[in-house]
Amino acid sequence: MGLYFVAGSIIFPFVRDFYATQTLPSVGKIVALQLLVRGPIFIGVCLLLGRLIVLPRWAGAFAVGAVFAILSGIAPLLMPNPFFPDLVRWVHMAEVTSSNFLFAAGVRLLWGRSGEGESPAQLRHAA
């Protein structure tokens, strides 16, 4: 949640003029959406990616972060769309890609299974 607001605060000077003409939801609605809908979905996707990308702890966190950032930041904002002018789209791409990379890597580091990415022989030897 904090990453969302920090990233938004960093890019706000670049998108202020665009959003001055838009109707935005209240902060309460944004917080509720982030905590009750978007957050759990994003965590679920990151946990799934963590299960699919079997690598040691830090490499796995980097890989999960990179894949999630591409899927949730670069892919949806790469093509021009009727919602954002180009400048706003590019600024949001940088914002979303970086914050989602950190979010996904953090989820993988916090909730990744210990010993992920190690072969059964390595796990037997460590025990």
N, C-alpha and C positions, 0 to 999 in steps of 0.2 A: 504494500500500500504506500509506504514511504517512497519507494523508487518511483512510483507513478507520479506523485506530486513533485518530487525533486526534479525529475526529468521534465515535467510540464513547466515548472518554474524556470528552468534553464532556457527552454526554447520560447517562452512566452514573448520576449521582446521581438522575436522574428515573425511571430504569427498574430501579434496584438491587433493589427489593422484588420486582418481577415475576421477574427472572432468578435471584433467590435460590431460587426454587421449581423452576427448570428445570435440566435436564442439558445442559451446553454442551460442544461439542467442545473438544479440546485446542488450545492456541495453535498448535502445529505443524500440525495439520489445517487450521486456519483459514488460516494462512499459505500452505500448499500449495494450498488451494482458490483463494485470492485470486490467487496468482502463476501457477498452471498452468491454471486453468479460467476463473474469472470475469474476471480481468484481460485475457487475450487476447480473450475474447468481447466485453467492453466496448470494448476498443481497436478491434476490427473494426467494431463498430456505429458508433463515433464516426468512424472513417475513412469508412465508407459515408455517414453523415450529412454529413460534410464534402464529399464528392463531389456529393451531392444539393443541398446548400445552397451555391450559388455566390455568395459575397459576399467583399468585401475582408477582409483578415486579421482585424482586431479585430471587425468586425461579424459575420464568419463564425464566429469563436470564440464570441461571445455567443450567436448563433443556435443553433449546435450544442450549446452548453452548456444552453440553455433547452429545446430539444427533447428532449435526452437526459434532463434532470432531470424533465421531465414524464412521459416514457415509463417511466423506471426508478424514479422516486420518488413522484410524485404519483398517477399512474394506478393502480399496484398497491396503494397504501395508502389511497386515498380512501374506498373503501367499507368498512364494518365487516366483519370476518372473524372466524372462530372461533379464530384463532391469537393475536391480540393484543387485550387490552382497549383501550378507546378512548384512554386516556391514553398508553399505550405506542405505539399506532399513530400518534398525532399527533406524538409526540416523534421516532419513527423517520422519519416523513415529513419533518420539518424536517431531520433529520440526513442522510438519504439524498439528499434534493433538493439541499441545499447542497453536499455533498461530491461528488456526481455532476456537478453543474454545473461545479464547479472542475476536476474530472477531464476532462470532455469538452472544455471550453474549452482546457485545457492540451494535450490530444491534438491538437486542431485547430490550435493555435498552433505546436506542435512539428513536426507532420507534414503540415500543410496545404501544398498546392503553392504555390509563389511565383507571384504574378500571378493567383491565383484571384479571380474576380469582376471582372476587368478585361476590357473588350471587346478583340477582336482589333486594332482600330484603335489603342487605347491601348497595347497591347503592341508593335505595329509602331513606333509613334512613340517609345516608350521605348528601342527597340533601336538 
